[in-house]
Structures are given as structure tokens and as C-alpha cells.
């Protein structure tokens, strides 16, 4: 934690994190929702097809989309304090 505090200017200590709040987890509030929409554009036949669709769509995500979701985390965290 000392390394992160020292080397990462935007680091937020775990003591300030809200436990299990889906509105504060970038994967929950933005990435997973978007991935679900993409995957379910087509009818899913079975579990293997679902796995395949998840992998296909994940590979099409641009890093910028993920980065933006993570960037929003600090402001979301502060709004819930």
C-alpha cells in the first residue's frame, strides 16, 4: 500500500472503498452491462455458445473503453462518501 500511495497519484486507499457496491465497480456499472448488450444481440443456443460470444465480444472492446470506466471510479467513489 505504501508503494501505491507513493507511486500512484490517484490511488484511493481500501479504507475509503465502499464494500460490494455495484455502482462503484467499473466492471459492474459499465463494462459488464455493455458486454451483456453485445452478447445478447444474437440468440444464445447453449452454454458453449454463451462462452464463445463472451470471448468474441470481449476481444472487440477497446482499451479506451475500459480506461474510461476506471477513470470514472474516483468521482463515483467520492459521490458515495
KENUMAR-191442 format. One record per atom (N, C-alpha, C): x, y, z; residue in three letters. Coordinates in steps of 0.2 Angstrom, whole numbers, plus 5000, padded with zeros to 4 digits. Layout:
{{X,Y,Z},ala}
...
end
This chain:
{{5004,4994,5000},unk}
{{5000,5000,5000},unk}
{{5004,5006,5000},unk}
{{5010,5006,5004},unk}
{{5014,5012,5004},unk}
{{5017,5013,4997},unk}
{{5019,5008,4993},unk}
{{5021,5009,4986},unk}
{{5016,5012,4982},unk}
{{5010,5010,4982},unk}
{{5004,5013,4978},unk}
{{5003,5020,4980},unk}
{{5003,5021,4986},unk}
{{5002,5028,4989},unk}
{{5007,5033,4986},unk}
{{5013,5030,4986},unk}
{{5019,5034,4984},unk}
{{5019,5035,4977},unk}
{{5018,5030,4973},unk}
{{5019,5029,4966},unk}
{{5013,5031,4961},unk}
{{5007,5031,4964},unk}
{{5001,5032,4961},unk}
{{4997,5038,4963},unk}
{{4998,5043,4960},unk}
{{4995,5049,4962},unk}
{{4987,5049,4964},unk}
{{4984,5045,4960},unk}
{{4976,5044,4961},unk}
{{4974,5038,4965},unk}
{{4979,5035,4968},unk}
{{4977,5029,4972},unk}
{{4972,5031,4978},unk}
{{4967,5027,4979},unk}
{{4962,5028,4984},unk}
{{4963,5022,4989},unk}
{{4965,5023,4995},unk}
{{4966,5018,5000},unk}
{{4960,5013,5001},unk}
{{4961,5007,5002},unk}
{{4955,5002,5003},unk}
{{4950,5005,5008},unk}
{{4953,5008,5013},unk}
{{4948,5010,5019},unk}
{{4943,5015,5016},unk}
{{4944,5018,5010},unk}
{{4939,5023,5008},unk}
{{4934,5019,5003},unk}
{{4936,5013,5001},unk}
{{4931,5010,4996},unk}
{{4925,5008,4999},unk}
{{4919,5008,4996},unk}
{{4913,5005,4998},unk}
{{4913,4998,4997},unk}
{{4911,4994,5002},unk}
{{4911,4987,5001},unk}
{{4905,4985,4996},unk}
{{4907,4981,4991},unk}
{{4902,4977,4987},unk}
{{4896,4982,4984},unk}
{{4898,4988,4982},unk}
{{4893,4992,4979},unk}
{{4894,4992,4971},unk}
{{4889,4989,4968},unk}
{{4889,4989,4961},unk}
{{4890,4995,4957},unk}
{{4888,5001,4960},unk}
{{4888,5007,4957},unk}
{{4895,5010,4957},unk}
{{4900,5007,4961},unk}
{{4907,5009,4961},unk}
{{4912,5005,4958},unk}
{{4909,4999,4956},unk}
{{4914,4994,4952},unk}
{{4914,4995,4945},unk}
{{4919,4997,4942},unk}
{{4919,4999,4935},unk}
{{4917,4993,4930},unk}
{{4918,4987,4933},unk}
{{4916,4981,4929},unk}
{{4909,4980,4929},unk}
{{4906,4982,4935},unk}
{{4898,4981,4936},unk}
{{4895,4987,4932},unk}
{{4897,4993,4933},unk}
{{4892,4999,4931},unk}
{{4893,5000,4924},unk}
{{4898,4998,4921},unk}
{{4899,5000,4914},unk}
{{4901,4994,4909},unk}
{{4906,4990,4911},unk}
{{4909,4985,4907},unk}
{{4904,4979,4906},unk}
{{4902,4977,4911},unk}
{{4898,4971,4911},unk}
{{4891,4972,4907},unk}
{{4888,4978,4909},unk}
{{4882,4980,4906},unk}
{{4883,4980,4898},unk}
{{4888,4983,4896},unk}
{{4890,4984,4889},unk}
{{4891,4977,4886},unk}
{{4895,4973,4889},unk}
{{4896,4966,4886},unk}
{{4890,4962,4886},unk}
{{4886,4963,4891},unk}
{{4879,4959,4890},unk}
{{4875,4961,4884},unk}
{{4875,4968,4883},unk}
{{4871,4970,4877},unk}
{{4874,4967,4871},unk}
{{4880,4967,4870},unk}
{{4883,4965,4864},unk}
{{4882,4957,4863},unk}
{{4883,4954,4869},unk}
{{4882,4946,4868},unk}
{{4875,4944,4866},unk}
{{4870,4947,4869},unk}
{{4864,4945,4868},unk}
{{4860,4948,4862},unk}
{{4864,4951,4858},unk}
{{4861,4954,4851},unk}
{{4859,4948,4847},unk}
{{4862,4942,4848},unk}
{{4860,4936,4845},unk}
{{4858,4931,4850},unk}
{{4853,4926,4848},unk}
{{4851,4921,4852},unk}
{{4856,4916,4854},unk}
{{4856,4915,4861},unk}
{{4861,4910,4863},unk}
{{4858,4903,4864},unk}
{{4862,4899,4860},unk}
{{4859,4892,4860},unk}
{{4861,4888,4866},unk}
{{4867,4888,4869},unk}
{{4868,4884,4875},unk}
{{4874,4887,4878},unk}
{{4877,4884,4883},unk}
{{4882,4887,4887},unk}
{{4889,4888,4883},unk}
{{4890,4883,4879},unk}
{{4896,4884,4875},unk}
{{4896,4890,4870},unk}
{{4890,4891,4867},unk}
{{4889,4897,4863},unk}
{{4889,4903,4867},unk}
{{4887,4903,4873},unk}
{{4887,4909,4878},unk}
{{4895,4911,4879},unk}
{{4899,4905,4881},unk}
{{4906,4906,4882},unk}
{{4909,4909,4876},unk}
{{4908,4907,4870},unk}
{{4910,4909,4864},unk}
{{4909,4916,4862},unk}
{{4902,4918,4863},unk}
{{4900,4925,4862},unk}
{{4904,4930,4867},unk}
{{4904,4928,4873},unk}
{{4908,4932,4878},unk}
{{4915,4933,4876},unk}
{{4918,4928,4874},unk}
{{4925,4929,4872},unk}
{{4926,4933,4866},unk}
{{4921,4932,4861},unk}
{{4921,4936,4855},unk}
{{4920,4943,4856},unk}
{{4915,4945,4860},unk}
{{4914,4952,4861},unk}
{{4919,4955,4866},unk}
{{4922,4951,4870},unk}
{{4927,4954,4875},unk}
{{4933,4956,4870},unk}
{{4935,4952,4865},unk}
{{4940,4954,4861},unk}
{{4939,4960,4857},unk}
{{4933,4962,4856},unk}
{{4931,4969,4852},unk}
{{4931,4975,4857},unk}
{{4932,4974,4863},unk}
{{4932,4980,4867},unk}
{{4939,4984,4866},unk}
{{4938,4990,4866},unk}
{{4944,4994,4865},unk}
{{4947,4996,4872},unk}
{{4953,4996,4873},unk}
{{4956,4998,4879},unk}
{{4954,5005,4882},unk}
{{4952,5009,4877},unk}
{{4950,5016,4879},unk}
{{4943,5016,4883},unk}
{{4939,5011,4881},unk}
{{4933,5010,4884},unk}
{{4934,5008,4892},unk}
{{4938,5003,4893},unk}
{{4940,5001,4899},unk}
{{4943,5006,4903},unk}
{{4948,5010,4900},unk}
{{4951,5015,4904},unk}
{{4946,5021,4906},unk}
{{4941,5022,4902},unk}
{{4936,5027,4904},unk}
{{4932,5025,4910},unk}
{{4930,5019,4910},unk}
{{4926,5016,4915},unk}
{{4930,5016,4922},unk}
{{4937,5015,4922},unk}
{{4941,5015,4928},unk}
{{4942,5023,4930},unk}
{{4943,5027,4925},unk}
{{4943,5034,4926},unk}
{{4937,5037,4930},unk}
{{4931,5035,4929},unk}
{{4925,5037,4932},unk}
{{4925,5035,4939},unk}
{{4929,5030,4941},unk}
{{4928,5027,4948},unk}
{{4929,5032,4953},unk}
{{4934,5036,4953},unk}
{{4936,5041,4958},unk}
{{4930,5046,4959},unk}
{{4927,5048,4954},unk}
{{4921,5053,4955},unk}
{{4915,5049,4958},unk}
{{4914,5043,4956},unk}
{{4909,5039,4958},unk}
{{4910,5037,4966},unk}
{{4916,5036,4968},unk}
{{4918,5034,4975},unk}
{{4916,5041,4979},unk}
{{4919,5046,4977},unk}
{{4918,5052,4980},unk}
{{4910,5054,4981},unk}
{{4906,5053,4976},unk}
{{4899,5054,4976},unk}
{{4896,5050,4982},unk}
{{4898,5044,4983},unk}
{{4895,5039,4988},unk}
{{4898,5040,4995},unk}
{{4903,5044,4996},unk}
{{4906,5045,5003},unk}
{{4901,5048,5007},unk}
end
